[in-house]
Amino acid sequence: MDDTGLYQSLFEDSFEPTIVVGDDDRIVVMNRAARDFPGVDLAALLEEPATDTFLEGLRSELKARGRATVEVQRTDAHGRVRYVELKGRRAIQGFVVVARDVTERRQLEDELSQLQRGELLGYQAASVAHDLNNLLSVIVCSSAALAHEVGDRAHLLDLVHEIQAATNRGAKMLRQLLSPLRRKATIRQPVNLNDAIAGMQPLLERIVGPEVELSLALGADVGEATIDRDALEHALLNLAANARDAMPRGGRLTIGTRDVSLGEEEMAGLGGQYAAIAVSDTGLGMTREVRERMFDRFFTTKGATQGTGLGLSMVRRFITESGGCVSVHSDPGQGTTLSLYLPRTRGRERASKRPRLALCPCA
């Protein structure tokens, strides 16, 4: 093989997607890696008319300085956004461009940015919570002194007791809202699901707002589950907020409980007794593509300023760490039902042997 053939072979077989572009901005040759570039047609990209600001900048920089690097964004055939880095340098005739798919890097950078924003929000929330806690402390102390002053005047004493009860509810709501910000060891204990959900009703009603009707359908004598109660409350708050966003014109949110027995075949040989929480809304529903990714970290169908994509991943983490699983039933225009299956405290020894499972096989 002569030198020319060797160079041609090295160019063609290089792992770096490489394109040679002539002075007339038309492609002279591109190697196999460039032709097989995932998701983006590099030939069509580089020969686009001079209407793309980034590509025109690449051409101008190459002609003026001999070297340039730009990053362009394109959507592939599956609707996914891909980021392509183009590095070019001047050649004897025309210029050489090396392409690199930097989609994963950009996604990691975006995730890091979201985590940093979330951390900042956490610090701000903790600061606000500290101030609110001080205000509540003043109200508690003042109401206690006021109760002593009013003596046996029943009508005034009733008002003081209402102030104290409202203050206690406010303190509890504050703890529930800030529970995900606390760094603490998980504390699991038997929890009566009906009592926990009923106790959250005032807060859930505030979360969903007046346009959404909240309905509780709590089954009789539902078994207890050994779980972290704070994590359960946080999961339900996330689900309620998602349901509210899925019903922009209002609707109904129903939270129900029941005991279920999942068979060996249904649960991959590890069936047992479960307490189920079903969260159903009459909202927009989801496509299959959204259902498949809904529990992924940072995946969201909301705008960049409206959602972090962490809420449902936290719900999944709570369920799997509790030894349970979740099933999802949803179609566009038909609403959504998420069923959370938590091993009942009775007979928990067997259920606790289950592997970490995100979706029930029966889902």
Buried (B, 14 or more C-beta within 10 A) or exposed (E): EEEEEEEBEEBBEBEEBBBBBEEEBEBBEBBBBBEEBEBBBBBEBBEEEEEBEEBBEBBEBBEEEEEBEBEBEBEEEEEEEBBBBBBBBBBEEBBBBBBBBBBEEBEEEEEEEBBEEEEEEBEEBEEEBEEBBEEBEEBBEEBEEBBEEBEEEEEBBEBBEEBBEEBEEBBBBBBBBBBBBEEEEEEBEBBBBBEBBBBBEEBBBEBBEEEBBBEBEBBEEBBBBBBBBBBBBBBBBBBBBBBBBBBEEBBBBBBBBBBBEBEEEBBEEBBBBBBBBBBBBBBBBBEEEBBEBBBEBBBBBEEEEEBBBBBBBBBBBBBBBBBBBBBBBBEEEEBBBBBBBBBBBBEBEEBEEBEEBEBBEBB
